[in-house]
Amino acid sequence: MKRLRNTFMDLAIRMIGFGLLIGIVFPFFMILLGVPKTIAFSGLFLACCVAAGVLVGFVNILISRVTVKNKLTVLTTKMRDVKNSIIMVSENGRVDECSAEHCSIPVDTDDEFGESAQAFNELIESFENSLRMLDEIKTYTAAFSSQLDLHALAEYALDRVMGGTGADAGAVLIENEGEIVVLHSFGIQDAKETATDPHVLRAFSKGDTIAIKYPAEIIVESTLTRFHPNEVIIEPVKFKSVPLAVILLAKASPFCAENLKQLAIFTQSLAIALHNALEHEQLQKLAALDPLTGILNRRFGMIRLREEYSRSVRRSVPLAVLMFDIDHFKQVNDTYGHVVGDRVLKNITNSIRQGIREGDILLRYGGEEFMVILPGASKNDAFTIAEHVRHIVRESKTTFGENQISVTISVGLDSMPETTISDELELITNADEALYRSKNSGRDKVTIH
């Protein structure tokens, strides 16, 4: 093992040696000044010179230890504090042990020691900023990992990134089934317009980060006043190099380099969370849809009916239910087979979609039975819609080779509060009874409960 040298011991040896040398050389300078040789080279004078040189060396050593060693001791102590803080971070994640205020060294000299202290303080400040950023990343990464709802995730993400970058306004946009939509925004006037902005489209298509100075085409307003931002940043959120979303930030003053660095780190964690949320949404959608017709299945349709019923009760607005059944559908399957029967079901689904309103909820209730939930519809409204759908279905044809297959439907309906009911299941029961009367009275008709 290599023996380490002691700097202060080296300094002491050199200072004493230098003092001894001065003591030996000093009598020769005395002769040049006119002191007689008998005095300059006398044993007593020579001993006094050597002793004085050695004494000066010792005094210099003491002064050095007081001035230099104390400063170095402070630096060493602070460095040990930083080392312990790093250990704390690695062991238990605590990042608040060594702040710049606690671990910094006073800069009280204008020399190399002052420069060393200043450099050390800058190091501590950078270390503290890194720890703070690490803590923030851990915080929002943990929050992201537990959030699978896209809109809630976007709201939380925008709030955090605006707080971290000091932005005055912002938006999170996502590409969903080929369409760019705004998930959440704050402080942006006509946020939907940003979905067609060419800079946003470029960020999605190219995956480039775009910084715009004094843009005239995006009008942003704060919570109090309207303003043209000094700078707009459009940052793509990429998962495996593919842009999943875009964060748009606007600020009345320029973004600093630290803001952009934090934004880049932030989007890395957000990308993973967005990917997970999109995967979850896709799975939820697949679980909610009937695989043949692509409309809601019975299980999720009943959930939607319960929601609409609760909303209608709270707001005192009507709610209607239509029950459709394909007339003589068994004959279609027996004559043409189940493959053609499935094609007929798909065609009827499209016909019903054409006849109902936007916002109405269509679901496959059974094999050849469909249900439509009509929020805000009275019995007359529901009857008009049901008749419209019935005519569309009767006029539509399903092609099979040279055959043109046409079918009809029977419909039953009911609406609350015209009919007094105790829960949403009574609406279905009443509409089903009306459907039964339609089928028993000749089919291809609409009956009101």
N, C-alpha and C positions, 0 to 999 in steps of 0.2 A: 504494500500500500504506500503510495507516494505521500511523503510528509509535507503538509501544507506549511507555507511560510507565514510568519506573523508580521503584518505590515508595520505595526507600531514598533516591534522589536527591530525590524530593519531600519526604521526611521530613527530610533534611539541610537543604534550603533553608528549610523552615518552622522548624526548630529554631534555625538560625543567625539567621534573620529575627526569631524570637521573642527570642533572646538579645540581638540588636542593639536591639530595641525596649525591652527591659528596661534595657539600658545607657543608652539615651537618657532614659527616664522616671525612672530611679533618682535623679538629682540633685534632681528636684522633691520626691521623698519625703524626701530628706536635709534640704531646707529646712524641711519640716513637722516634722522632728525637731529643728530648732533650729540646724542647721549654717549658718554664714554663707553668703550668696550668693557672696561673693568666692571662697570655697573650692568650693562646690557647682557653680558654673558656670565654674570655672577650666578652662583647656584640658587641663591634666594630669589633673585629677580626671575630667573628662568622657571623656577618652581611656581612662583606666583602667576606667571603668564600661562603656564600649562593648566594650573588649577583654575584660573579665570576662564580659560577656553572650555574646560570640561564643565564648569559651573554654568556657563552660557548654554552649552549643549543640553544640560539637564533642565534648565529653565525653559528652553525652546520645546523640549519634550513635554513638559507639564502644560505649557500654553497650547500645544497642538492637541494634547489629549482633552483639554477642557473645551476648546473651540471645535475641533474636527470630530473627535470621537463622540461628543454629545449629539452632534447633528447626525452622524452615522447611526448612532443608537436609536434616535427617533425614527430614522428611515427604516432601520431593521425591524423595529417594533411594529411599525405600520405595515410593513411587508408581511410580517407574521400574521397580523390581523387579517390581511387580505387572503393569505393562504388558508387560514381557518374558515373564512367565509366561503371560499371555494369548496372546502371539504363539507361545510354545512349544506351547500347547494347540491353537491353530488350525493350526499347521504339522505337528506330529508327534504330537499327541495326548497329550503328557506332561502329567500333571496334578499332579505331585509337586514342582514347582519352588518354589512359594511357599506354605509352610504358615503358619498363624497364628503359630507359634512363631518362624519365621524373619523374617517381614515385619512383625510388630507393633511398635508404638512404645511405649516406656516412658511410663506415665502418672505423672509426678512433680510435677505442679502442680495446684492446685485452682482453676483459672480457665478462661478460654476456650481456652487452649492445651491444658490437660488434657482439656477436653471434646472438642476437635478430635481429639486423640490417641485418646480412647476411641471416638469415632465411627468413626475410621479403622480401629481394631482390630476393631470390630464388622463393618465392611464386609469386612475381610480374612477374618474367621471365616465370614461368609456366603458369600464367594467360595470359600473352601476347601471348605465343605460342598457347594456347588453343583458344584465340580469333582469331589469325591468321589462325589457322586450320579451325575454324568455318567459317571465311570469305571465305576461299578457297573452303570449302565444299558448301557453298551457291552459290558461283560463278559457279563452274562446275556443280552443280545440276541444276541451272537455265539454263545453256547451254545445258545440257543433255536433259532436259524436252522439249526443242524446236527442238531437232534434231532427225529425224526419219529415216534418211538414214544410213544404217548400216556402210558403208565404211567411210563416213564423221564422224560418231560417233566414230568409232574405231581410226581414225587418231587424232581427238581431244583428246580422252581419253588417248592415248599413249603419246601424247605430254605433257599433264598435269601430268601424273603419272611419266614420266621420269624426268620432271622438279622438281617435289616434292621429289623424292627419290634420285636424282643425278645419275640415271642409265645412262650408256654410250650407251646401245643398248636395243632394246626391240621389242616385237611383240604382237599382239592381235589375238588370234585364236578363232574360233567359230565352233560349231557343227551344221551343216545344212543338214537336211535330211539324217542323218547317216554318213555324211562325215565331217572330220575336215579340215577346210580351214583357211588360213591366211588372215585376213581382212586387216591388215596394219602392216608394220614392219619398223624399222629404225636401220641401222648399223649391221644387221645380214646377213651374207653371206648365200646364198641358203636358204632363209627363208621358202620356201615350205617344206624343209626337216624336219623342226621342227614339222610338222603335224604328222609325223610318229615316233617322238622321244618317247621312252617308258615312260619317266618321264611326258611328256605332256599327253600321253594317260592315265596314272595313275591319273593325276589331274582331267581329265574328268570323269573317271570311279569311282574313290573313293572320289573326292571332297577334296583331301588333299592339303595343302600348302607344297611345296617341296623346300628345300634350298640345293643347290649343291655347294660344295667347289671345286675349281679348276677342273672343268669338262674337260675331254679330248674329249668328243664326240660331243660337240657343239662348232663350230668355229664362233667367233664373231669378227667383225671388226668395228672400229670406223670410223668417217668421214675422218680421216687422216691415221691412222695406224691400222694394224691387231694385235689382242692380244687375249690371253686366259684370260677370266675374272677371277677375284679372287672369285667371287660368282655369282651364277645364282639363281634367285627366280622365281618359277612357282606358281602363285596365281590363284586359280579358282574363277570365278565370278558366285556366286550362287544366284538363285532366288527361294525362298521357298525350300532351301536345295538342289536344282537341279542345277548342273553346266551348265551354258549357254555358257560360254566362259572361256578362260584362258589368263592371262597376263603373259608373259615371260619377265623378266628383267635381264640384265647382267651388272655388274659393275667391274671396274678394282680394286676397293677397297671394303672392306666388307660393307654390309648394316648395318646401326645402328638400334637400337631398335625403334627410332623415325620414321625412314623410313618405317619399317614394320607396325607400328601402323597406319601411314598415309595411307599406301597401303590398309590395311584392311578396314579403313573407306571409302576410295575412292571406293573400289569395291562394297560396299553396295549401293551407289548411282548409280554406273554404271550398276549394276544388274537390277535395275528398268528400267533404260533407254534402256538397251538392250532388255529386255522383251517387252517393248512398241514398239521398232523398229522392232522386229521380228513379233509381232502381226500385225503391220502396213504392213510389207512386205508380210505377208501371205494374208491379206485382199486385198492388191494391186494385188497379184498374182491371187487370186480367181476372182477379178473383171476383170482381163485381159484375163482369160482363158474361152474357150468354155466349158460348163459343161459336154457335151456329149463326145467330142473327146479329151479334155485336151490340145488342142493347142490354140494359140491366137485367140481371137474373132475378128470380123471385126473392131470394134472401136479401139482397141489397135494395131491391125495389121496395120491399116492406119497410126497410129502415128509412128510406126517403119518404114514404107515405106517413110514417110516424112523425118525422120532422115537419112535414107540411101540415099535418093535422094540428100539432102543437102550435105552429106559427099562426094558423087560421084561428085557433081558439084565443090566442093572446091578442090578435089584432082585430078579432071580430069580422073576418072576411070569409066569403064562401070558399068551399073546397068541394070539387066533384070528382067522381071516379067513373070511368068507362070500363066495362068488361066486354072484350071481343072474343068470339069463337068462330072458327072457320067452319062453314056448313059442309057436311059430308066429306070431311078431309080424309076419312078412312078409305073412301072410294078412290081418292087420288093415289094414296099409297098402294092400295091393292091393284090398281090398274097400271100405274106407271113405275112403281117401286119407290123405295125410301129416298133414293138419290134425287129423283124428281120432286118428291115430297119436300125434301129439304130446300130445293130451289124455289118451290112455291112459297115456303115459309119466309125465305129471304126477300122474295118479291113483295109479299104482303107487308113485311116489316118496312120496306122502303115506301110503300103506298101509305101506310099509317103515318110515317114521318112527314110525308108531304101534306097530309090533311090536318095535323095538329099544329099548335102555336109554338113559337120559340119560348122555352121555359117550361113547357109541358113535359111530363116524365113518362116515357114509354118503357115497359118491361115485359118480359116473357113470363107469364104467370104459370103456364103449364105446357103440355105438348103442343097443342094448336090454339091455346088460349092466351090472350094478351090483355094487359091492363094499362090504362093511361090515367095518370094523376093530373088533374086540371086545377092548379091554384087559382083562386079568385073567380071561378066559373059557377054561375047559377045553373039550375036545371035547364033553362032555356038555352043558355050559352053552351052547355054540354051537349044538348040535343042537336044544336046547329053543327057543332064540330063533329059529332058522331055521324050525322047524316052525310056530311062532306066526305068523311073518311070512307063510309060505306059505298058511296058512289065511285070514289077513286078506285077502291078495291075491285068493284064489279066491272069497271071498264078496263082494268089492267089485264094483261095476258102474260103467261109464262111459256116461253118457247121450248119445245122438246122435239127435236127433229122437225117433222112436218106438222106436228101437233101444236095447237095454241090452247093452252089450258087456262081456263078462267074459273074462279071460285067466287063465292059470296060470303059475307060475314053476318052474324047476328050480334046485336049489341044490347047491353043493359046498362043503366046508369042511375046514379043517385047523387044528391048534393046536399051538403050541410051549409047553413043552419036551417034551410027550408024543411029538411027532415031532421027531427031531433034524434041525436044519437049520443051514446055514452063513450064511445071510443072509435078509432079509425077502422077497426075490424067490422063494425056494423055497416060502414059504408060499403065495404066489399061484399058483405052478406046481402045487403039490399040490392046492389048492382047485379050480383050473381042471380038473385031471384028474378030480377027484371030480364036478365039474359035468358033464363030458363023459359020465361013466358014468350020471349021473342022466338025461340027455337020451336016451342010447342004450337005457336000460332002461324007457322008457315015459313019461318026463317027469312033471312035477308031483310031485316027490319030493325028499328031502334025502339026500345021500350023504356019508359021512365018509371022508376019505382014510385 
